[in-house]
């Protein structure tokens, strides 16, 4: 080997060593930075345990649903129930979807699999863009459908001084209507239904699809089994605010609930009553994907639940931080309702997704156990994706690919992948209206539905 070749080889070796050193330094720096925020410590724990350990079905008592189907349980005896929908005529401000067509499709399917027999009251809430002609078209042949206009204090920014705030500084700026929707479902729904004489309420989003049939009355099911709350799917969310949600909950429990966490810690690694409710111990908050739920209105009107709801409402975080009704409602349930009074439906199929209408952005479609065999469950999902959501055959075939990820506790499931990303936030802005200690300005968001 010539002297020139030897010098060239030595230079290449030096460069390689330098590259390795730089990469190693960067990796160490990233690791050191991530250790500043306990929420980032939990990435691998969640990534490795999402499917099984992080998606418990301990409230899923399918035997109760089978019993209800066999007995054809009818309407409740202790009070009537209402199905509530928040509808609009204009196109979706964020996704550009035809909201009115989606609303009609959802209602048509709901009547096909359930309400053509049960004839439960359906109340469609709106902010004024559903004119009388549109209302008449939606209501045609469905006498149990009514409409409720949300205006004034029911559809305002709260606290009122936030109306003059710079909304561009709010966390995850976006359509104001979404935040108004959050507040409606978190705060106003309960007194409205209570004043109208309803004991039970069921939420069905305009972009939700029930794949049935459901051969019993859902409100009668709740009454017959002494339940106060029911859901269809789980969601892992913490308000896009790193440790702040966990810290706010901890402060509330210590200050107002005598240190009692209810069953909030059931999803944590250390479940002892004195354990910390932190991202490091509990990961993302295990909540209920509440675009569908059924609840006892009277129970939600009790002082304990109303106190936590209005404490959050007065802080303004539904507007400034986009803390949604999903985590707020799930907190109230897990703090104050006995676990045995909460039910996870798995008997009938269900689907909901956010985003444009052509593909899965953030959502889930899951077959029901009553569909029967694996092939029958797949056929139920295929109908939902092709006919109800209008996805292309090629995309549906791709989403329905069989394998371990499609089987969730014996239910054929299609869902968006868990998302991992880092959001740069202003710590001062996040702390301004909350009165909590500082978190790192880097926070982990991992979305997971099951």
C-alpha positions as CSV (number, residue, x, y, z in Angstrom):
1,X,0.0,0.0,0.0
2,X,1.4,3.4,-1.0
3,X,2.0,6.2,1.5
4,X,-0.8,8.2,-0.1
5,X,-3.2,5.3,0.3
6,X,-2.2,4.9,3.9
7,X,-2.9,8.6,4.6
8,X,-6.3,8.3,2.9
9,X,-7.2,5.2,5.0
10,X,-6.1,7.0,8.2
11,X,-8.2,10.0,7.3
12,X,-11.3,7.9,6.7
13,X,-10.8,6.1,10.0
14,X,-10.6,9.5,11.8
15,X,-13.7,10.7,10.1
16,X,-15.6,7.5,11.0
17,X,-14.5,7.8,14.7
18,X,-15.6,11.5,14.7
19,X,-19.1,10.6,13.2
20,X,-19.6,7.9,15.8
21,X,-18.6,10.3,18.6
22,X,-21.0,13.0,17.3
23,X,-23.9,10.5,16.9
24,X,-23.2,9.1,20.4
25,X,-23.2,12.7,21.9
26,X,-26.4,13.6,20.2
27,X,-28.1,10.4,21.4
28,X,-26.9,11.1,25.0
29,X,-28.1,14.7,24.8
30,X,-31.5,13.6,23.5
31,X,-31.8,11.0,26.3
32,X,-30.7,13.6,28.9
33,X,-33.2,16.1,27.6
34,X,-36.0,13.5,27.6
35,X,-35.2,12.6,31.2
36,X,-36.3,16.1,32.2
37,X,-39.9,15.2,31.5
38,X,-41.3,12.1,33.2
39,X,-43.9,11.7,30.4
40,X,-41.1,10.9,28.0
41,X,-39.7,8.2,30.3
42,X,-42.9,6.2,29.6
43,X,-42.5,6.0,25.8
44,X,-41.2,2.4,25.7
45,X,-43.4,1.2,28.5
46,X,-46.5,2.3,26.5
47,X,-45.2,1.2,23.2
48,X,-44.5,-2.3,24.5
49,X,-47.8,-2.7,26.5
50,X,-50.4,-0.9,24.6
51,X,-52.3,-3.7,23.0
52,X,-52.8,-6.0,26.0
53,X,-51.9,-4.5,29.4
54,X,-52.9,-1.0,28.4
55,X,-56.3,-2.0,27.0
56,X,-58.2,-3.7,29.8
57,X,-61.7,-5.1,29.2
58,X,-62.4,-5.5,32.9
59,X,-65.7,-3.7,32.5
60,X,-66.8,-5.7,29.5
61,X,-69.4,-8.2,30.8
62,X,-70.7,-9.6,27.6
63,X,-72.9,-12.0,29.6
64,X,-75.1,-9.1,30.6
65,X,-75.6,-8.1,26.9
66,X,-76.4,-11.7,26.0
67,X,-79.0,-11.8,28.8
68,X,-80.5,-8.6,27.7
69,X,-80.8,-9.8,24.1
70,X,-82.4,-13.1,25.2
71,X,-84.9,-11.2,27.3
72,X,-85.4,-8.4,24.8
73,X,-85.3,-5.9,27.6
74,X,-87.6,-2.9,26.8
75,X,-87.6,0.7,27.8
76,X,-86.7,1.7,31.4
77,X,-89.4,1.9,34.1
78,X,-87.8,4.6,36.3
79,X,-87.4,7.3,33.7
80,X,-87.1,8.0,30.0
81,X,-84.0,8.3,28.0
82,X,-82.8,10.6,25.1
83,X,-80.3,10.1,22.4
84,X,-78.4,13.4,21.8
85,X,-76.6,14.5,18.7
86,X,-74.7,17.7,18.0
87,X,-75.4,18.5,14.3
88,X,-74.5,21.1,11.8
89,X,-75.3,21.8,8.1
90,X,-72.1,23.6,7.1
91,X,-69.0,21.7,6.0
92,X,-66.6,20.7,8.8
93,X,-64.3,23.6,9.4
94,X,-61.2,21.5,10.0
95,X,-61.7,18.4,7.7
96,X,-64.0,19.9,5.0
97,X,-66.4,17.0,5.3
98,X,-70.1,17.3,4.3
99,X,-71.5,17.4,7.8
100,X,-75.2,17.2,6.9
101,X,-74.7,14.1,4.7
102,X,-72.7,12.4,7.4
103,X,-75.4,13.3,10.0
104,X,-78.1,11.8,7.8
105,X,-76.1,8.6,7.2
106,X,-75.4,8.1,10.9
107,X,-79.1,8.6,11.8
108,X,-80.2,6.2,9.0
109,X,-77.9,3.5,10.2
110,X,-79.0,4.1,13.8
111,X,-82.6,3.6,12.9
112,X,-81.8,0.6,10.8
113,X,-80.0,-1.3,13.6
114,X,-81.9,0.1,16.7
115,X,-84.3,3.0,16.7
116,X,-86.8,1.8,14.1
117,X,-87.9,-0.7,16.9
118,X,-87.0,1.1,20.1
119,X,-88.2,4.6,19.1
120,X,-86.2,6.4,21.8
121,X,-86.3,10.2,21.8
122,X,-83.6,11.8,19.6
123,X,-82.6,15.4,20.3
124,X,-80.4,17.1,17.8
125,X,-78.6,20.1,19.3
126,X,-77.3,22.8,16.9
127,X,-76.0,26.4,16.9
128,X,-78.6,27.8,14.5
129,X,-77.4,26.6,11.0
130,X,-80.0,23.8,10.8
131,X,-82.9,25.8,9.3
132,X,-86.5,24.7,9.6
133,X,-86.5,23.1,6.1
134,X,-83.5,21.0,6.9
135,X,-85.0,20.1,10.3
136,X,-88.2,18.9,8.5
137,X,-86.2,16.8,6.1
138,X,-84.2,15.1,8.9
139,X,-87.3,14.6,11.0
140,X,-89.5,13.1,8.2
141,X,-91.2,9.9,9.4
142,X,-89.4,10.1,12.8
143,X,-91.8,11.8,15.3
144,X,-89.4,11.1,18.2
145,X,-86.8,13.5,16.6
146,X,-86.6,17.1,18.0
147,X,-84.2,20.0,17.7
148,X,-82.6,22.2,20.4
149,X,-81.0,25.5,19.6
150,X,-77.8,26.3,21.5
151,X,-77.4,30.0,22.0
152,X,-76.4,32.6,24.6
153,X,-74.7,31.2,27.7
154,X,-75.1,27.7,26.3
155,X,-72.7,28.5,23.4
156,X,-70.3,31.1,24.7
157,X,-66.6,31.3,25.6
158,X,-66.1,30.9,29.3
159,X,-64.9,32.5,31.5
160,X,-66.2,35.5,29.6
161,X,-63.0,37.4,29.8
162,X,-61.4,34.9,27.5
163,X,-63.5,36.3,24.7
164,X,-61.0,39.1,24.4
165,X,-58.0,36.9,24.7
166,X,-55.6,36.2,21.9
167,X,-56.8,32.8,20.7
168,X,-53.6,32.3,18.7
169,X,-51.8,31.7,21.9
170,X,-54.1,28.9,23.0
171,X,-52.8,25.4,23.0
172,X,-53.5,23.7,19.6
173,X,-55.4,26.7,18.1
174,X,-58.3,25.6,15.9
175,X,-62.0,26.0,15.3
176,X,-63.7,27.7,18.3
177,X,-66.7,25.5,17.7
178,X,-64.8,22.5,18.9
179,X,-64.1,24.0,22.2
180,X,-67.7,25.1,22.5
181,X,-68.7,21.5,21.8
182,X,-66.4,20.4,24.6
183,X,-68.0,22.7,27.1
184,X,-71.5,21.7,26.0
185,X,-70.9,18.0,26.6
186,X,-68.9,18.5,29.8
187,X,-71.1,21.2,31.5
188,X,-74.4,22.0,29.9
189,X,-75.7,18.6,28.8
190,X,-76.7,17.5,32.3
191,X,-78.8,20.4,33.5
192,X,-80.6,20.6,30.1
193,X,-81.6,16.9,30.1
194,X,-82.5,17.0,33.8
195,X,-84.8,20.1,33.2
196,X,-86.5,18.2,30.4
197,X,-87.3,15.3,32.7
198,X,-84.8,12.7,31.2
199,X,-83.2,10.1,33.5
200,X,-80.9,8.7,30.9
201,X,-78.8,10.1,28.1
202,X,-77.0,8.5,25.2
203,X,-74.5,10.5,23.0
204,X,-74.1,9.6,19.4
205,X,-71.8,11.8,17.3
206,X,-72.9,12.7,13.8
207,X,-69.9,10.7,12.5
208,X,-70.5,7.6,14.6
209,X,-71.8,4.4,13.2
210,X,-73.4,1.6,15.2
211,X,-73.2,-1.8,13.5
212,X,-75.9,-3.9,15.1
213,X,-78.5,-5.0,15.4
214,X,-79.1,-4.3,19.1
215,X,-82.0,-6.4,20.1
216,X,-82.8,-4.7,23.4
217,X,-83.3,-1.2,24.7
218,X,-80.0,0.5,25.8
219,X,-81.6,2.6,28.6
220,X,-83.6,-0.4,29.8
221,X,-80.2,-2.3,29.9
222,X,-78.7,0.3,32.2
223,X,-81.7,0.3,34.5
224,X,-82.0,-3.5,34.7
225,X,-78.3,-3.9,35.7
226,X,-78.1,-0.9,38.1
227,X,-75.5,0.9,35.9
228,X,-74.7,4.6,35.9
229,X,-72.3,4.9,32.9
230,X,-71.4,2.8,29.8
231,X,-69.0,3.2,26.9
232,X,-68.0,1.4,23.8
233,X,-64.2,2.0,23.4
234,X,-61.2,3.2,25.4
235,X,-59.0,6.2,24.6
236,X,-55.6,7.1,26.0
237,X,-55.3,10.9,26.1
238,X,-54.0,13.5,28.6
239,X,-55.0,16.8,27.2
240,X,-51.9,17.3,25.1
241,X,-50.3,19.0,28.2
242,X,-47.6,16.6,29.4
243,X,-47.7,16.2,33.1
244,X,-50.1,19.0,33.7
245,X,-53.3,16.9,33.5
246,X,-51.9,14.4,36.0
247,X,-50.7,17.2,38.3
248,X,-54.1,19.0,38.1
249,X,-55.9,15.8,39.0
250,X,-53.5,15.1,41.8
251,X,-54.0,18.6,43.3
252,X,-57.8,18.3,43.0
253,X,-57.9,14.9,44.7
254,X,-55.7,16.1,47.6
255,X,-57.6,19.4,48.0
256,X,-61.2,18.3,47.5
257,X,-61.5,14.5,47.6
258,X,-59.5,13.6,50.8
259,X,-56.8,11.9,48.7
260,X,-59.2,9.3,47.3
261,X,-58.5,8.4,43.7
262,X,-61.5,6.2,43.1
263,X,-60.3,3.7,40.5
264,X,-58.0,6.1,38.6
265,X,-54.9,4.1,39.6
266,X,-56.2,0.9,38.2
267,X,-54.3,1.5,34.9
268,X,-51.1,2.4,36.7
269,X,-48.0,0.2,37.4
270,X,-48.1,1.0,41.1
271,X,-51.8,0.8,42.1
272,X,-51.3,1.4,45.8
273,X,-53.7,4.1,47.3
274,X,-50.7,6.3,48.1
275,X,-49.1,5.9,44.7
276,X,-48.5,8.9,42.5
277,X,-50.8,9.7,39.6
278,X,-48.1,10.7,37.2
279,X,-47.2,10.0,33.6
280,X,-44.2,7.9,34.8
281,X,-46.4,5.6,36.9
282,X,-49.7,5.7,34.9
283,X,-48.8,6.7,31.4
284,X,-51.4,8.4,29.3
285,X,-54.8,8.8,31.1
286,X,-57.0,5.8,30.4
287,X,-60.3,7.4,29.4
288,X,-63.5,6.5,27.6
289,X,-63.9,7.3,23.9
290,X,-67.0,9.3,24.6
291,X,-68.4,10.0,21.2
292,X,-70.7,7.2,22.4
293,X,-71.7,6.9,26.0
294,X,-74.8,6.3,28.1
295,X,-75.2,7.9,31.5
296,X,-77.5,8.4,34.4
297,X,-78.4,12.1,34.3
298,X,-79.4,12.3,37.9
299,X,-76.1,10.9,39.1
300,X,-74.1,13.4,37.0
301,X,-76.2,16.2,38.6
302,X,-75.0,15.2,42.1
303,X,-72.7,17.7,44.0
304,X,-69.5,15.6,43.8
305,X,-69.5,15.3,40.0
306,X,-70.8,18.8,39.5
307,X,-68.0,20.2,41.7
308,X,-65.2,18.7,39.6
309,X,-66.9,19.7,36.3
310,X,-67.4,23.4,37.4
311,X,-63.9,23.6,38.9
312,X,-62.5,22.7,35.5
313,X,-65.0,25.0,33.8
314,X,-64.0,28.0,35.9
315,X,-60.3,27.5,35.0
316,X,-61.0,28.1,31.3
317,X,-58.8,25.2,30.3
318,X,-61.4,23.8,27.9
319,X,-60.7,26.9,25.7
320,X,-57.0,27.7,26.5
321,X,-55.7,24.2,26.7
322,X,-58.2,22.2,24.7
323,X,-58.8,19.8,27.6
324,X,-61.7,17.9,26.1
325,X,-64.9,16.4,27.5
326,X,-63.5,13.0,27.0
327,X,-60.9,13.3,29.7
328,X,-63.1,15.5,31.9
329,X,-66.1,13.1,31.9
330,X,-63.8,10.1,32.3
331,X,-62.2,11.7,35.4
332,X,-65.6,12.3,37.0
333,X,-66.6,8.6,36.3
334,X,-63.4,7.1,37.7
335,X,-63.4,9.4,40.7
336,X,-67.0,9.1,41.9
337,X,-68.8,6.1,40.3
338,X,-68.2,2.6,41.6
339,X,-66.5,0.4,39.0
340,X,-69.2,-2.2,39.1
341,X,-71.7,0.5,37.9
342,X,-69.7,1.1,34.7
343,X,-70.1,-1.1,31.6
344,X,-68.0,-1.6,28.5
345,X,-70.2,-2.7,25.6
346,X,-68.6,-5.2,23.2
347,X,-71.7,-7.0,21.8
348,X,-72.4,-4.8,18.9
349,X,-70.1,-3.1,16.4
350,X,-69.1,0.5,16.5
351,X,-67.0,2.9,14.4
352,X,-65.9,6.5,14.7
353,X,-63.0,8.4,13.1
354,X,-61.8,12.0,12.9
355,X,-60.4,13.4,9.7
356,X,-61.4,13.4,6.1
357,X,-63.9,10.8,4.8
358,X,-61.5,8.7,2.7
359,X,-59.1,7.2,5.2
360,X,-58.4,6.5,8.9
361,X,-56.7,9.5,10.6
362,X,-57.7,9.1,14.2
363,X,-60.4,6.6,15.0
364,X,-61.5,3.0,15.4
365,X,-63.9,0.5,13.9
366,X,-64.6,-2.6,15.9
367,X,-66.9,-5.6,15.3
368,X,-69.3,-6.9,18.0
369,X,-69.2,-10.2,19.7
370,X,-72.8,-10.9,18.7
371,X,-71.7,-11.0,15.1
372,X,-70.3,-14.4,15.9
373,X,-67.4,-16.0,14.0
374,X,-64.3,-14.3,13.0
375,X,-65.4,-14.3,9.4
376,X,-68.8,-12.8,10.4
377,X,-67.0,-10.1,12.4
378,X,-64.8,-9.3,9.4
379,X,-67.9,-9.1,7.2
380,X,-69.6,-6.7,9.6
381,X,-66.5,-4.4,9.6
382,X,-66.2,-4.6,5.8
383,X,-69.8,-3.4,5.5
384,X,-69.1,-0.5,7.8
385,X,-66.0,0.6,6.0
386,X,-67.3,0.2,2.5
387,X,-70.9,1.2,2.8
388,X,-71.1,3.5,5.9
389,X,-67.8,5.3,5.5
390,X,-67.5,4.9,1.7
391,X,-63.9,3.9,1.7
392,X,-62.4,2.4,-1.5
393,X,-62.3,-1.4,-1.8
394,X,-58.5,-1.3,-2.1
395,X,-58.1,0.7,1.1
396,X,-60.6,-1.4,3.0
397,X,-58.7,-4.6,1.9
398,X,-55.6,-3.0,3.3
399,X,-57.2,-2.0,6.6
400,X,-58.8,-5.4,7.1
401,X,-55.5,-7.3,6.7
402,X,-55.7,-10.2,9.2
403,X,-53.1,-10.6,11.8
404,X,-52.3,-10.2,15.5
405,X,-53.0,-6.4,15.4
406,X,-56.6,-7.0,14.1
407,X,-57.5,-9.2,17.1
408,X,-58.3,-7.3,20.3
409,X,-59.7,-9.6,22.9
410,X,-61.5,-11.6,20.2
411,X,-62.9,-8.6,18.5
412,X,-62.0,-7.8,14.9
413,X,-60.6,-4.3,15.1
414,X,-59.3,-1.6,12.7
415,X,-57.8,1.5,14.3
416,X,-55.4,4.3,13.8
417,X,-51.8,3.6,14.9
418,X,-50.6,5.0,18.2
419,X,-49.1,8.4,17.5
420,X,-45.8,9.6,19.1
421,X,-44.7,13.1,18.6
422,X,-43.3,16.0,20.6
423,X,-45.1,19.3,20.8
424,X,-43.2,22.5,21.6
425,X,-45.2,24.5,24.2
426,X,-44.8,27.7,26.1
427,X,-44.5,26.8,29.7
428,X,-45.5,30.3,30.9
429,X,-48.6,30.2,28.7
430,X,-49.7,26.8,30.0
431,X,-49.2,27.8,33.7
432,X,-50.9,31.2,33.4
433,X,-54.4,30.1,34.2
434,X,-53.7,26.8,36.1
435,X,-51.6,27.6,39.1
436,X,-49.6,24.4,38.9
437,X,-45.9,23.9,39.1
438,X,-43.6,24.0,36.0
439,X,-43.5,21.1,33.6
440,X,-40.9,20.8,30.8
441,X,-42.0,22.6,27.7
442,X,-41.6,19.4,25.8
443,X,-44.5,17.0,26.1
444,X,-45.3,13.6,24.6
445,X,-48.6,13.0,22.9
446,X,-49.5,9.3,22.3
447,X,-53.0,8.7,21.0
448,X,-54.4,5.2,21.3
449,X,-57.9,3.8,20.9
450,X,-59.0,0.2,21.6
